[in-house]
Amino acid sequence: CTLYIAHCALHTVHCTLYTVHRTRYIVHCTLYTLHCTLYIAHCTLHTVHCTLYTVHCTLYIAHGTLYTAHCTLYIVHCTLHTVHCTLHTAHCTPYTVHCTNHCTLH
């Protein structure tokens, strides 16, 4: 009977230690799962942020390119307009001089 009580006592100690070990393992796994979940959430948010930033940069570059094209065409337009006016002035100047002389003489 004494041996049986000792056996039961050892069995109880073993079960208690096993329960403590198992509880610690469950807590460890729960914390590790929480850590991994938060890490995945962090990475997901970082990926979303990077994607949105890439889209923003792409649109910004596209806008800049279109704006540069617009300005270039406007400069070409103004240059052609200046050339046109210069040629028109060169063409009209002799007539203006002629008309001025004619009007002054008569």
DRENVO-763553 format. One record per residue: residue number from 1; residue in one letter; chain; z, y, x negated of N, C-alpha, C in turn. Coordinates in pm, 1 decimal. Layout:
DRENVO-763553
[NUM,A,A,[Z,Y,X],[Z,Y,X],[Z,Y,X]]
...
//
This chain:
DRENVO-763553
[1,C,A,[0.0,-120.1,-84.2],[0.0,0.0,0.0],[0.0,125.6,-88.0]]
[2,T,A,[76.0,123.9,-195.3],[79.2,239.1,-286.3],[-58.0,261.8,-347.6]]
[3,L,A,[-120.4,152.9,-384.0],[-254.9,164.7,-440.3],[-352.4,219.7,-336.4]]
[4,Y,A,[-335.0,181.8,-215.5],[-423.8,228.4,-109.1],[-405.1,378.2,-85.4]]
[5,I,A,[-277.4,424.1,-88.6],[-247.7,567.5,-72.8],[-308.4,644.1,-189.9]]
[6,A,A,[-292.4,589.2,-310.2],[-350.5,654.2,-428.7],[-502.7,659.6,-416.3]]
[7,H,A,[-560.5,552.9,-371.2],[-705.3,548.2,-351.5],[-749.7,655.0,-251.5]]
[8,C,A,[-677.4,664.0,-138.5],[-711.8,765.6,-36.8],[-695.0,906.5,-91.5]]
[9,A,A,[-589.6,925.8,-169.9],[-565.1,1058.5,-228.8],[-680.3,1097.0,-321.0]]
[10,L,A,[-719.8,1004.6,-405.4],[-833.4,1031.5,-495.1],[-961.9,1057.0,-416.1]]
[11,H,A,[-978.9,982.5,-312.0],[-1096.2,1000.3,-226.9],[-1095.1,1138.4,-161.4]]
[12,T,A,[-976.2,1181.7,-117.9],[-962.5,1315.7,-56.5],[-993.1,1424.7,-159.2]]
[13,V,A,[-941.6,1408.0,-281.5],[-969.8,1505.6,-388.7],[-1119.7,1509.4,-417.4]]
[14,H,A,[-1179.4,1393.3,-427.2],[-1323.8,1385.9,-452.6],[-1402.3,1457.1,-342.5]]
[15,C,A,[-1366.2,1428.0,-216.5],[-1437.4,1491.0,-103.7],[-1418.1,1642.1,-103.5]]
[16,T,A,[-1294.9,1687.0,-136.1],[-1266.8,1831.6,-140.3],[-1351.9,1898.4,-248.5]]
[17,L,A,[-1352.4,1839.0,-367.1],[-1434.0,1894.7,-476.4],[-1582.4,1894.6,-441.8]]
[18,Y,A,[-1626.8,1789.3,-377.7],[-1767.7,1780.8,-337.6],[-1801.8,1888.4,-234.5]]
[19,T,A,[-1708.3,1911.4,-138.6],[-1729.4,2015.6,-36.6],[-1736.1,2153.4,-102.0]]
[20,V,A,[-1645.6,2178.5,-197.0],[-1646.3,2307.1,-269.9],[-1778.5,2322.8,-344.8]]
[21,H,A,[-1817.2,2215.3,-413.9],[-1944.2,2218.4,-488.7],[-2061.1,2244.4,-393.9]]
[22,R,A,[-2062.0,2176.1,-281.8],[-2172.6,2190.4,-185.6],[-2174.6,2331.4,-125.9]]
[23,T,A,[-2056.2,2383.6,-95.2],[-2046.5,2519.9,-39.6],[-2099.2,2621.6,-140.7]]
[24,R,A,[-2058.4,2605.0,-267.1],[-2107.5,2696.1,-371.4],[-2260.1,2685.9,-384.4]]
[25,Y,A,[-2313.1,2566.5,-375.1],[-2457.4,2545.1,-386.0],[-2530.3,2611.7,-269.2]]
[26,I,A,[-2473.9,2598.4,-147.6],[-2533.8,2661.6,-28.8],[-2532.5,2813.7,-43.6]]
[27,V,A,[-2418.5,2868.8,-90.0],[-2407.7,3014.0,-111.8],[-2509.4,3058.5,-216.6]]
[28,H,A,[-2517.0,2982.7,-325.8],[-2613.2,3015.0,-433.1],[-2756.0,3016.1,-379.0]]
[29,C,A,[-2792.3,2912.2,-302.0],[-2928.2,2902.8,-247.5],[-2956.5,3016.0,-148.7]]
[30,T,A,[-2856.0,3048.3,-67.7],[-2872.4,3157.3,30.3],[-2897.3,3289.8,-41.6]]
[31,L,A,[-2816.2,3316.5,-145.3],[-2833.1,3441.5,-221.7],[-2967.6,3444.4,-293.4]]
[32,Y,A,[-3007.4,3330.6,-347.3],[-3135.3,3322.7,-418.2],[-3251.6,3345.3,-321.2]]
[33,T,A,[-3241.6,3287.6,-201.1],[-3345.2,3307.9,-98.1],[-3351.6,3454.7,-58.4]]
[34,L,A,[-3233.9,3517.2,-42.2],[-3229.8,3659.7,-8.4],[-3293.7,3743.4,-118.9]]
[35,H,A,[-3259.5,3709.9,-244.0],[-3317.3,3779.9,-359.4],[-3469.8,3767.8,-358.2]]
[36,C,A,[-3520.4,3645.3,-336.5],[-3664.9,3622.7,-335.8],[-3731.9,3697.4,-219.9]]
[37,T,A,[-3667.4,3696.9,-104.5],[-3723.0,3767.0,12.3],[-3734.8,3916.1,-15.6]]
[38,L,A,[-3629.3,3974.0,-72.9],[-3632.2,4117.8,-106.2],[-3737.8,4146.5,-212.1]]
[39,Y,A,[-3752.1,4055.8,-308.8],[-3850.8,4074.2,-415.7],[-3992.3,4070.3,-358.2]]
[40,I,A,[-4017.0,3976.2,-266.5],[-4148.6,3966.3,-201.7],[-4176.2,4093.1,-119.9]]
[41,A,A,[-4073.6,4141.0,-48.1],[-4088.5,4264.9,30.2],[-4121.5,4381.8,-62.6]]
[42,H,A,[-4050.7,4387.6,-176.2],[-4075.0,4494.1,-275.0],[-4218.7,4487.8,-326.0]]
[43,C,A,[-4263.7,4367.7,-362.4],[-4400.6,4350.6,-413.9],[-4504.7,4385.4,-307.2]]
[44,T,A,[-4475.9,4345.9,-184.0],[-4569.2,4375.8,-74.3],[-4582.7,4526.4,-55.9]]
[45,L,A,[-4468.7,4596.4,-53.2],[-4471.7,4742.9,-38.4],[-4544.6,4807.0,-156.6]]
[46,H,A,[-4520.7,4754.4,-275.9],[-4587.1,4807.9,-394.8],[-4738.6,4787.7,-384.3]]
[47,T,A,[-4780.8,4672.0,-335.9],[-4923.5,4643.1,-319.4],[-4985.4,4735.9,-215.3]]
[48,V,A,[-4914.8,4755.3,-103.9],[-4963.3,4846.4,1.2],[-4976.3,4987.2,-55.0]]
[49,H,A,[-4874.7,5031.4,-129.8],[-4876.8,5165.5,-189.8],[-4996.1,5179.8,-283.4]]
[50,C,A,[-5016.9,5079.9,-369.9],[-5128.9,5084.9,-465.8],[-5263.7,5085.0,-393.7]]
[51,T,A,[-5274.6,5005.0,-287.8],[-5399.0,4999.2,-211.1],[-5429.0,5134.8,-148.4]]
[52,L,A,[-5327.0,5193.8,-84.1],[-5345.6,5325.5,-21.0],[-5379.7,5430.8,-126.4]]
[53,Y,A,[-5314.7,5422.8,-242.1],[-5340.7,5519.2,-348.6],[-5484.0,5504.9,-400.2]]
[54,T,A,[-5531.7,5379.6,-411.5],[-5668.9,5354.1,-455.6],[-5768.4,5411.9,-355.3]]
[55,V,A,[-5741.4,5390.0,-225.2],[-5828.0,5446.3,-120.4],[-5828.0,5598.5,-129.7]]
[56,H,A,[-5708.2,5657.0,-146.9],[-5695.9,5802.7,-158.9],[-5777.9,5854.1,-277.5]]
[57,C,A,[-5763.9,5786.9,-391.5],[-5837.3,5829.1,-512.0],[-5988.3,5814.4,-493.9]]
[58,T,A,[-6029.5,5705.5,-431.1],[-6172.7,5682.3,-407.4],[-6229.8,5792.1,-318.8]]
[59,L,A,[-6158.6,5823.5,-210.9],[-6203.9,5930.1,-120.4],[-6206.1,6065.0,-191.5]]
[60,Y,A,[-6104.5,6086.9,-276.8],[-6096.4,6213.2,-350.1],[-6214.6,6227.5,-445.4]]
[61,I,A,[-6248.3,6116.8,-514.0],[-6363.7,6117.1,-605.9],[-6493.4,6138.2,-527.7]]
[62,A,A,[-6505.4,6070.0,-412.2],[-6624.9,6085.9,-328.7],[-6637.0,6230.6,-281.8]]
[63,H,A,[-6523.7,6288.3,-240.0],[-6524.0,6428.5,-195.5],[-6566.4,6519.8,-309.8]]
[64,G,A,[-6509.5,6495.9,-429.2],[-6544.2,6576.7,-546.0],[-6691.9,6565.6,-581.3]]
[65,T,A,[-6744.7,6444.0,-570.6],[-6886.7,6420.8,-601.2],[-6974.8,6496.7,-502.5]]
[66,L,A,[-6941.7,6485.1,-373.5],[-7019.5,6556.2,-271.3],[-7008.7,6707.3,-289.0]]
[67,Y,A,[-6887.6,6753.6,-323.3],[-6866.8,6896.8,-343.1],[-6948.5,6946.7,-462.5]]
[68,T,A,[-6952.6,6866.9,-569.9],[-7032.5,6901.6,-688.1],[-7180.8,6906.4,-652.2]]
[69,A,A,[-7226.2,6806.2,-575.1],[-7366.7,6803.7,-532.0],[-7398.7,6927.1,-448.1]]
[70,H,A,[-7306.7,6961.1,-356.0],[-7325.1,7077.9,-270.2],[-7336.7,7204.9,-355.3]]
[71,C,A,[-7245.4,7220.9,-451.5],[-7247.7,7340.2,-537.8],[-7374.3,7345.8,-621.9]]
[72,T,A,[-7416.5,7229.8,-673.3],[-7538.3,7224.5,-755.1],[-7659.5,7268.8,-673.5]]
[73,L,A,[-7671.5,7215.0,-551.7],[-7783.1,7253.3,-464.8],[-7777.1,7402.0,-430.3]]
[74,Y,A,[-7655.1,7452.8,-409.4],[-7639.5,7595.1,-377.2],[-7682.2,7682.3,-495.4]]
[75,I,A,[-7646.5,7638.7,-617.9],[-7687.1,7712.6,-738.7],[-7839.1,7709.8,-753.0]]
[76,V,A,[-7900.5,7593.5,-729.2],[-8046.9,7581.6,-733.9],[-8109.6,7674.2,-630.4]]
[77,H,A,[-8053.7,7673.7,-508.5],[-8103.2,7760.0,-400.7],[-8096.9,7906.9,-443.3]]
[78,C,A,[-7981.4,7947.5,-498.6],[-7964.8,8087.6,-540.6],[-8059.7,8123.7,-654.6]]
[79,T,A,[-8078.9,8029.6,-746.6],[-8170.3,8054.0,-859.7],[-8313.0,8073.5,-809.3]]
[80,L,A,[-8356.5,7985.7,-718.6],[-8491.2,7998.7,-661.8],[-8505.3,8130.1,-585.2]]
[81,H,A,[-8398.5,8166.4,-512.7],[-8400.4,8292.1,-436.7],[-8412.9,8410.8,-532.1]]
[82,T,A,[-8340.9,8404.8,-646.0],[-8346.0,8512.2,-746.3],[-8485.2,8520.5,-807.4]]
[83,V,A,[-8542.5,8404.5,-840.4],[-8678.5,8401.5,-896.2],[-8776.7,8461.0,-795.1]]
[84,H,A,[-8763.3,8419.8,-667.4],[-8850.7,8471.0,-562.0],[-8840.4,8623.0,-553.2]]
[85,C,A,[-8716.3,8673.9,-551.9],[-8696.6,8819.2,-541.9],[-8751.1,8892.1,-664.5]]
[86,T,A,[-8732.9,8831.7,-781.5],[-8783.7,8893.1,-905.5],[-8935.8,8902.5,-901.1]]
[87,L,A,[-9000.6,8793.1,-858.9],[-9147.3,8793.9,-848.9],[-9193.8,8894.3,-743.2]]
[88,H,A,[-9121.0,8898.8,-632.6],[-9156.8,8991.8,-525.1],[-9143.6,9135.7,-573.6]]
[89,T,A,[-9035.7,9162.8,-650.5],[-9014.1,9297.8,-705.7],[-9124.2,9332.3,-804.7]]
[90,A,A,[-9159.3,9236.7,-889.2],[-9265.4,9259.2,-988.0],[-9398.3,9287.0,-918.1]]
[91,H,A,[-9421.3,9216.6,-806.8],[-9544.5,9235.6,-731.2],[-9545.2,9372.4,-662.4]]
[92,C,A,[-9430.1,9411.2,-605.6],[-9423.5,9535.4,-528.3],[-9414.6,9661.3,-614.7]]
[93,T,A,[-9361.3,9649.2,-734.0],[-9339.1,9767.8,-818.7],[-9467.7,9848.3,-844.0]]
[94,P,A,[-9578.9,9785.7,-881.7],[-9701.2,9865.7,-903.7],[-9744.2,9941.5,-776.7]]
[95,Y,A,[-9727.7,9874.4,-661.7],[-9764.4,9941.4,-535.4],[-9671.7,10058.0,-506.9]]
[96,T,A,[-9545.7,10039.3,-536.7],[-9447.7,10145.7,-514.6],[-9480.7,10265.2,-603.1]]
[97,V,A,[-9511.5,10235.4,-729.4],[-9546.8,10343.1,-823.1],[-9673.7,10412.4,-774.0]]
[98,H,A,[-9771.2,10334.3,-732.8],[-9897.0,10388.7,-684.1],[-9872.9,10477.6,-561.3]]
[99,C,A,[-9796.0,10427.3,-466.1],[-9769.0,10502.9,-343.9],[-9690.6,10630.1,-373.4]]
[100,T,A,[-9594.1,10620.1,-467.0],[-9513.5,10737.5,-503.8],[-9603.4,10844.1,-566.1]]
[101,N,A,[-9689.5,10802.7,-656.3],[-9782.3,10896.2,-721.6],[-9876.2,10958.8,-617.7]]
[102,H,A,[-9925.3,10876.4,-528.0],[-10018.9,10924.2,-425.3],[-9951.8,11027.5,-334.8]]
[103,C,A,[-9829.2,10995.1,-294.0],[-9757.2,11085.2,-204.8],[-9717.1,11214.0,-277.9]]
[104,T,A,[-9686.7,11203.9,-406.8],[-9645.6,11321.6,-482.7],[-9764.2,11413.4,-506.1]]
[105,L,A,[-9879.9,11355.6,-529.0],[-9998.1,11434.6,-557.9],[-10054.1,11499.9,-432.3]]
[106,H,A,[-10033.7,11434.5,-318.4],[-10092.0,11489.6,-195.9],[-9984.6,11552.1,-113.2]]
//
